[in-house]
Amino acid sequence: METARNERTVADYLTATQKGAVAENIVASRIISASGGRLCPFLPVADDGGVDLLVFDKKTRNAAPVQVKSRTVTLKRHPNHVHFQIRKKTFSEMPGSVVIAMLFDWDRQEPRCLWLLPGEAVTGKAAGRGSNYVLRPSIGPDSHDRWRPYRCESFSALVEGLIELLETGGLVPRPPRQDAPAGRGAWEQVRRSVRARDQLWTPGRGIPPMRQAPFHIGRVTADGLTIEVGKSGFPAKLPALAFNAVIKQLGTHGRTLRVAATHSNEPLAGSVDKVVREALHKNFASGNYVAAILEHAGLVAYVMKGRQKHVVLT
């Protein structure tokens, strides 16, 4: 199944257990260095639940259980693809788990390719074969396979994605503060109104709407949700803060906000997108998705002001 090699390398003399230990320690050390010490990986005392690392975020105080999957060669018949297997039994015991898959170059002691895979991506996209999930992502530079949205070009990019997951509530959310006010405003209503795999539509233009695009709800946690957009199902994170910020802004003197988004670094003034970007301190154009989810939850309604589409509180 794997590529043949004419000469034996260091990897050929190591057992599977030793290779796994090396991979886990490399991933752990790179996570520490690439995050500037913000993320702290811990090793389990007894690894009987499929958890190789528990990554703790010192800033948000959230943690994520991580499985590390490492390969040193590609498939013999398909040299641009890597074969990974994940046991269903251990994986299913870790709600919200993350898989870090790595094609490792033993000669250079560097990863050739990396993937950061949220648990729902594995269960929803991997092939089920007996007791395993099977993934065969492509390493081709122009690949557009189902795993391309999860591929990371470096450990820095991987850590950035891991931090983003942790900042949206983490995969092992910390207990709520005892002094926190009851409920979380708009987000609680949004959370009750959506489920994983729900299909919603962007606001589009005009009323009735035209040029709408579908998107799907992914994972919903206490502190936010993910959406899957485009034909590839590219995952994007929308923290609870985004929804609460828009509703708070709309509550200022009966204000309306424009439903319009641009992919440039400068969002449109007076738009939902501008409020969301400023609240999250990120330039990802996600305002239209936030508006659509708030409308679905019954918190806002679409109105027209001239030729521009806006949202108002219901």
C-alpha positions in Angstrom: 0.0 0.0 0.0 2.9 2.4 0.7 5.8 3.5 -1.5 8.7 1.2 -1.7 12.2 2.4 -0.7 15.5 1.1 -1.9 17.5 2.2 1.2 16.7 1.8 4.9 16.4 4.9 6.9 16.2 5.6 10.6 12.4 5.2 10.5 12.8 1.6 9.3 14.5 0.6 12.5 11.7 2.2 14.8 8.6 0.4 15.9 5.2 1.8 15.3 5.0 2.8 19.0 8.3 4.6 18.8 7.3 6.4 15.6 4.1 7.5 17.3 5.9 8.8 20.3 8.3 10.8 18.2 5.5 12.3 16.2 3.5 13.3 19.3 6.6 15.0 20.9 7.4 16.8 17.7 3.8 18.1 17.4 3.8 19.1 21.1 7.1 21.0 20.9 6.1 22.8 17.7 2.8 23.8 19.2 4.6 25.4 22.1 7.1 27.3 19.9 4.6 28.3 17.2 2.2 29.7 19.8 4.9 31.6 21.6 4.2 29.6 24.8 0.5 30.4 24.8 -0.5 26.8 24.2 0.6 24.1 26.6 0.3 20.4 25.5 -0.1 17.8 28.2 0.5 14.0 27.8 -2.2 11.7 29.4 -1.1 9.3 32.2 -3.1 6.5 30.6 -3.8 6.7 26.9 -6.9 4.4 26.7 -9.3 6.9 25.2 -7.5 7.9 22.0 -6.2 11.2 23.4 -2.5 11.8 22.6 -2.3 15.4 23.8 -4.5 17.7 25.8 -3.7 21.3 24.6 -4.4 24.0 27.1 -4.8 27.6 26.2 -3.3 29.9 28.9 -5.2 32.9 27.5 -8.8 31.5 27.3 -8.2 28.7 29.8 -9.9 26.3 27.4 -8.5 22.9 26.3 -8.7 20.6 23.4 -8.2 16.8 23.3 -5.9 16.0 20.3 -5.2 12.8 18.4 -1.9 12.8 16.4 -1.7 10.7 13.3 1.6 10.5 11.5 2.8 8.9 8.3 6.2 8.9 6.7 5.3 7.7 3.2 2.5 8.2 0.7 0.4 5.5 -1.1 2.4 3.4 -3.6 -0.3 3.6 -6.3 -1.3 7.1 -5.5 1.9 9.0 -4.5 0.0 12.3 -4.0 -2.2 10.8 -1.3 -1.6 9.8 2.4 -3.4 7.1 4.2 -4.6 7.7 7.8 -6.8 5.5 9.9 -8.6 6.5 13.1 -10.3 3.9 15.3 -14.0 4.7 15.7 -14.2 3.3 19.2 -11.7 5.6 20.7 -12.6 8.5 18.5 -16.3 8.4 19.5 -15.3 8.5 23.2 -13.9 12.0 22.7 -16.7 14.5 21.9 -15.3 17.5 20.1 -11.9 16.0 19.5 -9.3 17.3 17.1 -7.0 15.3 14.8 -3.6 16.6 13.8 -2.5 14.5 10.8 1.0 14.8 9.6 3.1 13.5 6.7 6.6 13.5 8.2 9.9 13.7 6.4 12.4 11.7 8.6 15.4 12.7 6.6 14.7 16.4 7.1 12.9 16.0 10.4 10.2 18.3 9.1 6.6 17.8 8.3 5.8 17.6 4.5 2.1 18.3 5.0 -0.2 19.0 7.9 -4.0 18.9 8.5 -6.0 20.2 11.4 -9.2 18.2 11.5 -12.1 19.0 13.8 -14.0 15.9 15.0 -17.1 16.7 13.0 -15.0 16.8 9.8 -13.7 13.3 10.4 -17.1 11.7 11.2 -18.8 13.6 8.4 -16.3 13.3 5.6 -14.1 10.3 6.2 -14.9 6.9 4.8 -16.1 4.3 7.3 -14.4 1.0 6.9 -15.1 -1.6 9.6 -13.9 -0.3 12.9 -12.0 2.6 11.4 -12.4 6.0 9.8 -10.2 6.2 6.7 -8.8 9.5 5.3 -6.7 9.8 2.2 -5.9 13.5 1.8 -4.0 14.8 -1.2 -0.7 16.6 -0.8 -0.8 18.0 -4.3 -0.3 21.8 -4.4 -3.4 22.3 -6.6 -5.6 19.8 -4.9 -9.2 20.6 -4.2 -10.2 17.4 -2.4 -12.5 17.3 0.6 -9.6 17.7 3.0 -8.0 20.8 1.3 -9.8 23.3 3.6 -8.2 21.7 6.6 -4.6 21.6 5.3 -2.0 23.8 7.0 1.1 25.1 5.2 3.1 25.3 8.4 2.9 24.7 12.1 2.2 28.4 12.5 -0.9 28.1 10.4 -1.9 25.0 12.3 -1.5 26.7 15.7 -3.5 29.7 14.4 -6.4 27.4 13.5 -6.1 25.6 16.9 -6.2 28.9 18.7 -9.3 29.9 16.7 -11.0 26.8 17.8 -10.1 27.4 21.4 -11.1 31.1 21.3 -14.6 30.1 20.1 -15.2 28.2 23.3 -12.7 25.4 23.1 -13.5 21.7 22.7 -13.4 21.1 26.4 -15.1 24.3 27.6 -14.2 25.7 30.9 -16.9 25.9 33.6 -18.9 29.2 33.5 -17.9 31.8 36.0 -20.0 31.9 39.1 -20.4 35.7 38.8 -21.6 35.6 35.2 -25.1 36.9 34.6 -27.8 34.4 33.9 -28.1 33.7 30.2 -26.1 35.1 27.4 -28.6 37.4 25.7 -28.8 37.0 21.9 -26.5 34.0 21.7 -28.7 31.8 23.9 -31.7 32.4 21.6 -29.5 31.7 18.6 -28.1 28.5 20.2 -31.6 27.2 20.8 -32.7 27.9 17.2 -30.0 26.1 15.3 -28.8 22.5 15.0 -25.8 20.9 13.4 -26.4 20.3 9.6 -29.2 22.9 9.4 -29.2 24.6 6.0 -29.6 28.4 6.0 -29.4 31.1 3.3 -27.4 34.3 3.1 -29.6 37.5 3.0 -29.1 38.0 -0.7 -30.4 41.2 -2.2 -33.8 42.9 -2.0 -37.1 41.8 -0.6 -38.1 39.1 -1.7 -34.5 38.1 -1.7 -32.4 37.3 -4.8 -28.9 35.9 -5.3 -29.0 34.0 -2.0 -26.3 31.3 -1.2 -26.8 28.3 1.0 -24.6 27.4 4.0 -24.7 24.8 6.8 -24.5 24.9 10.5 -21.6 22.8 11.8 -20.7 22.3 15.5 -22.7 24.3 18.1 -21.1 24.9 21.5 -21.9 27.0 24.5 -19.7 29.8 23.2 -20.3 29.8 19.4 -20.8 27.8 16.3 -19.1 26.8 13.1 -20.6 27.2 9.6 -19.7 25.4 6.4 -19.6 27.5 3.3 -19.1 27.0 -0.4 -19.1 23.8 -2.3 -16.1 22.5 -0.3 -17.8 23.0 3.0 -15.0 25.4 4.2 -15.4 25.7 8.0 -15.6 29.1 9.6 -16.0 29.9 13.3 -18.6 32.4 14.6 -18.2 33.1 18.4 -21.2 34.0 20.5 -19.6 37.5 20.8 -20.4 38.2 17.2 -24.2 37.7 17.7 -24.3 39.6 21.0 -22.3 42.5 19.5 -24.8 43.0 16.6 -27.8 42.9 18.8 -26.2 45.3 21.2 -25.5 47.7 18.4 -29.0 47.4 17.0 -30.4 48.3 20.4 -28.7 51.7 20.3 -31.6 54.2 19.7 -33.5 51.8 17.4 -30.6 51.7 14.9 -30.5 49.6 11.7 -27.4 48.0 10.2 -26.7 47.4 6.6 -26.5 43.8 5.3 -23.5 44.0 3.0 -20.1 42.4 3.1 -16.9 42.9 1.3 -13.8 40.7 1.3 -11.5 43.7 1.4 -9.8 44.8 4.7 -12.1 47.7 5.0 -15.7 46.7 5.9 -18.6 48.9 4.8 -19.6 51.6 7.3 -22.7 51.0 9.2 -22.9 47.3 8.3 -23.3 44.1 10.3 -20.0 43.0 8.8 -18.2 46.0 10.3 -19.7 45.4 13.8 -18.7 41.7 13.7 -15.1 42.4 12.5 -14.6 45.0 15.2 -16.0 42.8 17.9 -13.8 39.8 16.9 -10.7 41.8 15.8 -10.6 39.8 12.6 -10.9 40.6 8.9 -13.0 37.6 7.9 -16.1 38.7 6.1 -18.8 36.9 8.1 -21.4 39.6 8.7 -23.9 38.2 6.2 -23.8 34.8 7.9 -24.3 36.4 11.3 -27.3 38.4 9.9 -28.9 35.3 8.4 -28.6 33.3 11.6 -30.0 36.1 13.7 -32.9 36.4 11.3 -33.5 32.7 11.5 -33.5 32.9 15.3 -36.2 35.6 15.1 -34.0 38.3 16.6 -33.9 40.6 13.6 -35.9 41.3 10.5 -34.8 42.4 7.0 -36.0 45.9 5.8 -35.2 48.0 2.8 -33.8 51.5 3.1 -33.9 52.8 -0.5 -32.0 50.2 -2.5 -30.0 48.9 0.5 -31.0 45.9 2.7 -30.8 46.4 6.5 -31.6 44.5 9.6 -33.6 45.8 12.6 -34.6 44.3 15.9 -37.9 42.4 15.9 
